[in-house]
Amino acid sequence: MEAVGLSALFGGVYSGRRVLVTGHTGFKGSWLSLWLHSLGANVAGLALDPEQSPSHWQQLALPVAMDARRDLRDPNAVQQALEQFQPEVVFHLAAQALVRRSYRDPAATFAANVGGLVNLFEAVRSCASVRAVVNATTDKVYESQVAPGGYRETDPLGGHDPYSASKACAEIVSASYRLSFFSQPDSAGRRIGLATARSGNVVGGGDWAEDRLVPDLVRAAMTGTPLMLRNPRATRPWQHVLEPLSGYLLLGQKLLAGESVDQAWNFGPPADATMEVGEVVRRLQEQWPSFEVTHDHRPQPHEAALLALDCTKSQERLGWRPVWDADTTLQRTVDWYRAMDQDGELLSRADLAAYVGDARRAGLAWAT
């Protein structure tokens, strides 16, 4: 990947810089760690062990400065990790990220997503090296209401299920720390830039989580077991995992430059990629026709029927916009899993190079 000049992306700001990724063993975190490593960053991770096998993180086998398997709910462990690594930038992706699991264990969800965040912020406050923090939340932080054109960053926060509510709380906690501590100079005159990033449903190779559409479809195809589809009419903004990550990295770049981006930002897909679950399944079946689908008509826990994001602010003020349309996103995702299933081939680096190449051809500033 060095051949495509990845270290120069985002103004070369990450080359040689110490960057901590919480949740690096997860789906998004492993992809972000791959990208940061390709940018020449000195990457460290703080997370629990991967829950699934195979694990994208283990498959990548990235060399990192620190691979700390610690629980964010343990404040001393978090404090020690930051003191040891002395990061300049922190990308916070660690979370209990599953809606249905949050119904089964709401206490653990709030403890991880709210209490763990407070522990991280307290460690950041006392770690003199940190200059920028990007906290990844979700499109589910918004109060359920009619939002023509999609939810905007100024819309009210809410959350019916414990996961969504915990992430809305994380937004409020972030705003509180920003106003109370990070935007104010400390005794050494240091300010810390803190931005939150709200993205839609991400897909792509390497996601093996439970109760998520694409991993469930892939397991069905690999085992010949029909998929039980719960909510085919639910509408979501679907995007490749690299799309919001480009937004996170862009925020980090601008925070380090001292730009006034320490606020909330939406990173969603193009309009053609906000679609019903059933439509996503239909398109994936066209690419991988071996899996079967049945419908689960049993009562299900409440999940929002419609989610869509208005990303005008990110596009106009950050110069960010999505790169891949729905067809490209789904094709890349299917190709990744089929290559892994049939040949044991890992296409993650090839996908990253292709994404960067398409972003360059599209004239995106971060890629040129």
C-alpha positions in Angstrom: 0.0 0.0 0.0 3.0 2.3 0.4 3.1 2.4 -3.4 -0.1 4.4 -3.5 1.3 7.1 -1.2 -1.0 6.6 1.8 1.3 8.3 4.2 0.6 11.7 2.5 -3.2 11.4 3.0 -4.8 13.9 5.4 -1.9 16.3 4.9 0.6 13.7 6.2 -0.5 14.6 9.7 -0.6 11.1 11.0 2.9 10.0 9.8 5.1 9.3 12.9 2.3 10.5 15.3 1.3 8.4 18.4 -2.4 7.4 18.0 -4.5 5.4 20.4 -7.5 3.5 19.1 -9.9 2.1 21.7 -11.9 -0.9 20.4 -9.1 -1.8 18.0 -10.0 -5.5 18.1 -13.5 -4.8 16.8 -14.8 -4.4 13.3 -14.4 -0.6 12.8 -11.4 -0.4 15.1 -9.4 -3.0 13.2 -10.1 -1.1 9.9 -9.1 2.2 11.4 -5.9 0.6 12.8 -5.1 -0.7 9.4 -5.6 2.7 7.8 -3.5 4.5 10.5 -0.7 2.0 10.2 -0.8 2.7 6.4 -0.5 6.4 7.1 2.7 5.8 9.0 1.2 6.4 12.5 2.6 4.8 15.6 -0.6 2.9 16.6 -1.6 1.6 20.0 -4.8 -0.2 20.9 -7.0 -0.5 24.1 -9.8 -3.0 24.0 -11.1 -6.3 25.2 -10.3 -9.6 23.4 -12.2 -10.1 20.1 -15.5 -11.8 20.7 -15.7 -13.7 17.4 -13.5 -16.1 15.5 -12.3 -15.4 12.9 -11.3 -11.9 14.0 -10.4 -9.2 11.5 -7.9 -7.8 13.9 -6.1 -11.1 14.2 -6.3 -11.7 10.5 -4.6 -8.3 9.8 -1.7 -9.1 12.2 -0.7 -5.5 12.4 2.5 -4.5 14.3 1.4 -2.0 17.0 3.3 -0.2 19.7 0.9 -1.4 22.4 -1.9 -3.9 22.4 -3.6 -3.4 25.7 -6.4 -5.8 26.5 -8.1 -3.8 29.2 -11.6 -2.9 30.2 -12.7 0.7 29.9 -14.9 0.2 32.9 -11.6 -0.1 34.9 -10.4 3.5 35.4 -7.0 2.5 36.7 -6.4 0.3 33.7 -7.4 3.1 31.3 -5.2 5.6 33.2 -2.2 3.3 33.0 -2.6 2.6 29.3 -2.5 6.3 28.4 0.3 7.0 30.8 2.3 4.2 29.2 1.7 5.2 25.5 1.4 9.0 25.8 -0.9 9.3 22.7 -1.3 12.6 20.8 -4.6 11.6 19.3 -7.3 9.3 20.6 -10.0 7.6 18.5 -12.6 6.2 20.8 -14.5 3.3 19.1 -14.8 0.8 22.0 -18.4 0.2 22.9 -21.2 -2.3 23.5 -22.6 -1.7 20.0 -25.5 -4.2 19.6 -29.1 -3.1 20.1 -30.5 -6.5 20.9 -27.7 -7.3 23.4 -28.5 -3.9 25.1 -32.0 -5.2 25.9 -30.5 -8.4 27.4 -27.9 -6.5 29.5 -28.7 -2.8 29.8 -26.5 -2.3 32.9 -23.4 -3.5 31.1 -24.3 -1.4 28.1 -24.5 1.8 30.1 -21.4 0.9 32.1 -19.3 0.4 28.9 -20.7 3.2 26.8 -21.1 5.9 29.4 -19.0 4.9 32.4 -16.2 3.7 30.1 -16.3 7.0 28.3 -16.0 9.0 31.5 -13.0 6.9 32.5 -11.3 7.6 29.2 -12.0 11.3 29.4 -10.6 11.4 32.9 -7.4 9.7 31.7 -7.2 12.1 28.8 -7.4 15.0 31.2 -4.3 13.9 33.1 -2.3 12.8 30.1 -0.3 15.8 29.0 0.4 14.4 25.5 -3.2 14.3 24.2 -4.2 17.0 21.7 -7.2 15.6 20.0 -10.0 13.1 20.7 -12.6 11.8 18.2 -15.5 10.0 19.9 -17.5 7.7 17.5 -21.1 7.4 18.4 -24.0 6.4 16.0 -26.9 7.6 13.9 -29.1 6.2 16.6 -28.5 9.0 19.1 -31.4 11.0 17.7 -34.8 11.2 19.2 -37.2 9.3 16.9 -39.2 11.8 14.9 -40.0 12.8 11.4 -36.9 14.4 9.9 -37.3 15.3 6.2 -34.0 14.8 4.5 -32.5 13.0 7.5 -31.4 13.9 11.0 -29.2 17.0 11.4 -26.7 17.5 14.1 -28.9 20.1 15.8 -31.9 17.7 16.2 -32.8 16.5 19.7 -31.0 13.5 21.2 -32.9 10.5 22.4 -32.9 6.7 22.5 -35.6 4.1 23.0 -33.4 1.0 23.4 -30.6 1.0 26.0 -27.9 1.1 23.3 -29.3 4.2 21.6 -29.9 5.9 24.9 -26.3 5.1 26.1 -24.9 6.7 22.9 -27.1 9.7 23.3 -25.7 10.0 26.9 -22.2 9.7 25.4 -22.9 12.7 23.3 -24.0 14.7 26.3 -21.0 13.5 28.3 -18.8 14.6 25.4 -20.3 18.0 25.3 -20.0 18.4 29.0 -16.3 17.5 29.1 -15.7 19.7 26.0 -17.2 22.8 27.6 -16.1 22.1 31.2 -12.5 20.9 30.7 -11.2 20.4 27.2 -11.9 23.8 25.6 -10.4 25.6 28.6 -6.6 25.8 28.8 -5.0 23.8 31.6 -2.2 24.9 33.8 0.2 24.3 30.9 -2.0 26.2 28.4 -3.1 23.1 26.7 -6.5 22.7 25.1 -7.9 19.4 23.8 -10.0 19.3 20.7 -12.9 16.9 21.0 -15.4 16.0 18.2 -18.1 13.4 18.0 -18.9 11.4 14.9 -22.3 9.9 14.1 -22.4 7.4 11.3 -24.9 5.0 9.7 -24.9 1.2 9.5 -21.5 0.1 8.3 -20.7 -2.9 6.2 -17.6 -4.4 4.8 -15.3 -7.4 5.1 -14.3 -8.6 8.6 -17.5 -8.0 10.5 -18.5 -11.2 12.3 -20.7 -9.7 15.1 -23.9 -11.4 16.2 -27.3 -9.9 15.2 -25.9 -7.9 12.4 -27.3 -8.3 8.9 -24.3 -8.9 6.7 -22.4 -11.2 9.1 -25.7 -13.2 9.6 -26.1 -13.4 5.8 -22.5 -14.6 5.3 -22.9 -17.2 8.0 -26.1 -18.4 6.3 -24.3 -18.6 2.9 -21.3 -20.5 4.4 -23.3 -23.0 6.3 -26.3 -23.4 4.1 -28.6 -22.4 6.9 -31.5 -20.0 6.0 -31.3 -16.6 7.5 -34.2 -15.5 9.8 -34.9 -12.0 8.8 -36.5 -9.9 11.6 -37.4 -6.4 10.2 -37.2 -6.4 6.4 -39.0 -3.0 6.2 -36.6 -1.2 8.5 -34.7 1.6 6.7 -31.1 2.4 7.4 -28.2 4.4 5.9 -25.8 1.7 4.7 -22.2 2.6 4.0 -18.8 0.9 3.7 -16.8 1.0 6.9 -14.1 3.1 5.2 -16.6 6.0 4.6 -17.1 7.1 8.2 -13.4 6.3 9.0 -12.4 8.9 6.4 -14.5 11.3 8.3 -13.0 10.4 11.7 -9.5 10.8 10.3 -10.4 14.2 8.7 -11.7 15.4 12.1 -8.5 14.3 13.7 -6.5 16.2 11.1 -8.5 19.4 11.6 -8.5 19.1 15.4 -4.7 18.8 15.4 -4.5 21.9 13.2 -6.5 23.8 15.8 -9.5 24.3 13.6 -12.9 24.8 15.2 -14.4 21.4 14.5 -14.9 20.3 18.2 -18.6 19.5 17.9 -20.8 16.8 16.5 -20.7 15.6 12.8 -22.8 13.2 10.7 -21.1 10.9 8.3 -23.7 9.0 6.1 -23.9 7.4 2.7 -25.2 8.8 -0.5 -29.0 8.9 -1.0 -29.1 5.7 -3.0 -27.6 3.8 0.0 -30.4 4.6 2.5 -32.6 1.6 1.9 -34.7 -1.1 3.5 -33.2 -4.2 5.0 -35.1 -6.3 2.5 -33.6 -4.4 -0.4 -30.1 -4.9 1.0 -30.8 -8.6 1.2 -32.1 -8.7 -2.3 -29.0 -7.0 -3.7 -26.7 -9.3 -1.8 -28.5 -12.4 -3.0 -27.8 -11.2 -6.6 -24.1 -11.4 -5.8 -24.2 -14.5 -3.6 -27.3 -16.5 -4.5 -26.5 -19.5 -2.4 -28.1 -18.2 0.8 -31.8 -18.5 1.7 -33.9 -16.1 3.7 -37.0 -16.8 5.9 -38.9 -14.3 8.0 -39.1 -14.3 11.7 -42.6 -13.2 12.6 -42.1 -13.4 16.4 -42.4 -10.2 18.4 -39.1 -8.3 18.4 -37.6 -5.7 20.7 -38.2 -2.2 19.5 -35.8 -0.8 16.9 -36.2 2.5 15.0 -38.1 1.9 11.7 -36.4 4.7 9.8 -32.9 6.2 10.1 -31.4 8.7 7.7 -28.7 11.3 8.1 -28.3 14.8 6.7 -24.6 15.2 6.1 -24.8 18.8 4.6 -22.7 20.2 7.5 -19.8 17.7 7.0 -19.9 18.2 3.3 -19.9 22.0 3.4 -17.6 22.6 6.4 -15.2 19.7 6.3 -15.2 19.0 2.6 -16.1 15.4 3.3 -18.4 13.3 1.2 -19.0 9.6 0.5 -16.9 7.9 -2.2 -18.7 4.6 -3.0 -22.3 4.2 -4.0 -24.5 1.3 -2.8 -23.7 -1.1 -5.6 -19.9 -0.6 -5.1 -20.3 -0.9 -1.3 -22.2 -4.2 -1.5 -20.0 -5.6 -4.2 -16.8 -4.9 -2.3 -18.4 -6.5 0.8 -19.5 -9.7 -0.9 -16.1 -10.0 -2.7 -14.3 -9.7 0.6 -16.2 -12.5 2.2 -16.2 -14.8 -0.8 -12.4 -14.4 -1.2 -12.0 -15.3 2.5 -14.4 -18.3 2.3 -13.1 -19.8 -1.0 -9.4 -18.9 -0.9 -8.6 -17.7 2.5 -7.5 -14.4 0.9 -7.7 -11.1 2.9 -8.8 -8.2 0.7 -8.7 -5.5 3.3 -5.6 -3.8 2.1 -6.8 -4.0 -1.5 -10.1 -2.5 -0.5 -8.3 0.4 1.3 -6.1 1.1 -1.7 -9.2 1.0 -4.1 -11.1 3.4 -1.8 -8.2 5.9 -1.7 -7.8 5.7 -5.4 -11.5 6.4 -6.0 -11.4 9.3 -3.5 -8.5 10.8 -5.4 -10.3 10.5 -8.7 -13.3 12.1 -7.0 -11.0 15.1 -6.0 -11.5 14.8 -2.3 -9.0 17.1 -0.6 -7.9 14.6 2.1 -6.8 12.1 -0.6 -5.0 14.4 -3.0 
